[in-house]
Amino acid sequence: MRDSVESGVVKFIGIVRTSNGKESRVEIYSSFCDGLMGLEAFSHLIILYWFHERDTEECRRTLRVVPRKHEGAPEIGVFGSRSPSRPNPIGLCVVRLLRREGCTLMVEGLDAIEGSPIIDIKPYLPRADLVPSAKAPEWTLHGPPT
């Protein structure tokens, strides 16, 4: 048995078909559609997606960044940022579920672009995911929510 795992396999479960900055259409592949059962009971979801346009060797070597959309942000390690350039180009976004149409989810607030592969969907659970006492650096208060 190995002491550590250095790689794995990710299967994309769907794709962002349209995204206009407010409402997005996320299509889940038919082989994963059964996994959406009961999702309508949740108002919000956590969507994990692949930054496919940043999946390059150069972007995967990025370890330090200056967060562009946060005025006055200092240079920091990539793991202290939401930069799409990172060793594993995985994005995460909390969205509002507007409706489900078969294998398609209409959501609000997704920051992924059209064509982004979907890695996973999880329900947002206020009891588990909300941390009222969480703290963050001052620079994170300026700029977009993600």
N, C-alpha and C positions, 0 to 999 in steps of 0.2 A: 504494500500500500504506500502511495506517495504521500509525502508530508504536505505538499501544496499542489494546487491545481493552477496551471498557468494559462489555460485556454479552455474554451467551451464552444458550443454550437448554439446559435440563436436562430429560431425559425420565425420568420415574419408572419404575422397572422392577418395582415390586411394592409391597406394603403390609404393615405389621405388623397381623396379624389378631387375635392375642391376646398379652397380656403380663401375667404375674401377679407380676412382680418376680423370679422365678427362671427360669422357662422361657417362651420366647416362640415363637410360630408366625409365620414370615415367609413370605408367599405371593408368589412371583415370577410375574408375568404370563406367560401362555403364549407370547407372542411373544418372550420373553427366556429361556424355560426351557432351551433348548439351551446357553445360556451357563453353566449349572450343571454341565455334564459334567466329571467328574473332581474335583469339589469334595470328595467323600467322602474323598479322600486326605489332607486337611488336618484337623488337630484344632481349629484356631482360624481365625476369619475377622475381617476388618475390615469393618464395615457402616457405610456413610454413609447418613444419612437426613435428612429435612426436618422441622424444627421447625414443623410446619404451624400450630400454635396460637399461634406467635409471629411469623407472617408478616404483620405489620402495619407501617404506615409508622412508627408510634411505636417499635416494637421494633427496626426496621431502622435507626433513627437513634441507637441506643444505642452510645456509644463508651467510656463509663466505667462500671464496676460494682464492687460489693463482693460477692465470692463468698459467697452466702448459706449454703451448706452447709459452709463452712470457718471455724470459730470463730477469731476474731482476724485474719481476712484484712483487709488494707488496701484502699482504693479503688485500682483498677488499670485499665489500658486493657482493653477487651473482648477484644483479641487475646491477652492474657495470661491468659485465663480460658476456662472451658468453658460460659459463660453461653449459654442458648438465645436470648437477645435480642442480636442482632448484625446487621450489614449484610446478610449472607447467612445465613439461619437453617439452617445445615448442622450436623448432629450426626455424631459419629464414635464408634464403640464397638468394642472388641475383644471377641469372643464365642467361646464354645466351641461347636463344631458337635456336636450330639447325634446327629442323623440327618437324612437327606434322604428325603422321601417325594414322589417326582415333582417337582413345581414348588414344593414346600413345604419350608422348612428349619426344623427345630426347633433352637433355640439356647439357650444359657444365658448370662446376664449382660448381656443387651441392656437399655439404659436408655431406649429409646424407648417411647412410649406407644402404645396401640392406635390404629390409624388413621394412624400416621405413614407417609408415603410413603418408599419406599426409593429412594435415588439410585444406589447402586453397592455391589458386594461385591468385596472383594479378599482373596486368601489372606494369612494372617499368616505371614510368613517370618522365623523367628528370626535368620537370618544378616543380613537387611536391616533388620528392624524393632526388634530388641532393641538397646538402647544401655546397656550396664552402667555406663558412666561419666557418664550424664546427670545433670544437677543441676536442682534446682527450689527455689523459696523454701520456707522453713520452714512457712509457713501451709498449704501444699498437703499436708502430712503429716497434717492433721486433717480429718476428714470422709470422704465417700464416695470410692471410687476414681476416679469421673469426675464 
